Structure formats: structure tokens, C-alpha cells
Amino acid sequence: MTPRNRVSEEKLRASGLRPTRQRVALADLLFAKGDRHVTVEELHGEAQEAGVPVSLATVYNTLHQFTHAGMIRVLAVEGAKTYFDTNTSDHHHFFIEGENHVVDMPADGISLNGLPTPPDGMEIAHIDVVVRLRPKKS
């Protein structure tokens, strides 16, 4: 077992997930490159390139298990495409149209004021702001 496998295994156990071979392999791929935004298809492609035998459905299910366990968070940018963010801190995003690329917004990039009062018995859990970017028109 490599040191990276051990880190992924410990991260899975700490999140309450059993460290199966496939979960460890996908966690290794997902977290090895630091904070990033990936789609199911991108991670599946990385797994195929690395020789990890997993189906697209397994990657999809595993990413949703990681989300439920609080290891990553979901970022819905486009109707048909969901990104998974390895940075679970409160932050916002830029989405570069045409490139389908998500970038973390600088911490001082936005200020939120005047949020509505949630209904009785509810609290705001998280606010996602996505600012769409495109090249300037000449």
C-alpha cells in the first residue's frame, strides 16, 4: 500500500465510509492534485488512464457517496453538467463559458448582503454563487 493510499483510506474512514479498493483508488485520483473541480466523466477518464477498472456508474455513485460524507461538494453549473469540488470550504466560483471550466473565486471577490430570512425551523446551510465569464467582444 502506498502512502497516498493510506491517506485516502484514513480520509474515507474519518468520513464514515468503508475504504473499498475502488473508493480508495478514486479518492487517490480525486485528491492527489489539490483543490479542483471535476465531472463524473473527467474522473472516469482519469481512472481509465490510470488502469483503475471502474464503470461510469461506479464513479457517479462514489462521488455522490463522497458528497454525502462531506468529503466533497456538488456544484451545479449547467443543467446537464455537475461538477464536484474537493474544496468544501465556503467559497464561490467563476464559470468560463465555452471552455466549461470552473475556477474558485478569490475570497474577497464577493460580499453578500440582504439575504432573506429563512422559513421557521430552517437555516441557510450554504450559498453558491457562480459568475459566468466569457471573452470580451471586440
Phi, psi and omega in degrees: 000132181278161177303323179296319177300319180297319179297314179297319179298316179295320179297318178295312180299317180297334179269001178086013179255143176287130183279078176289164180304315182291319178297317179297315181298316180290322176297319177304311181295317186293317188262355184292336186256017180078198181292130180199172181238123181228154172261167177302316183295321179295314180294323177299316177299318177297320179296317179298316179297326181275359179078022178270114184280088178228148177275164176300321179296322178294318178297314178303309182297319181295317178297323178289327174294318178298321179295312180299327181278355178085012180281329179220173175228155181271139176230107179271112183255315179238156182307317186262353185236127178246134176254148176248128187252123179282348177267106184268004178288163177289115177201170184240177190222152164259142173239121182269106182295148181087328177259344184051051184239132180253135181229138175295139177277142176305145184305325181268015187283343184206148175231136182249124178229156173069035177293144179292154176284128180292158178301159179308137178080004182238155174223155178286123182269323184193149175238126177252121174246126177239119178258121182273134180242151172210159178300146177296143176277138182291000000 
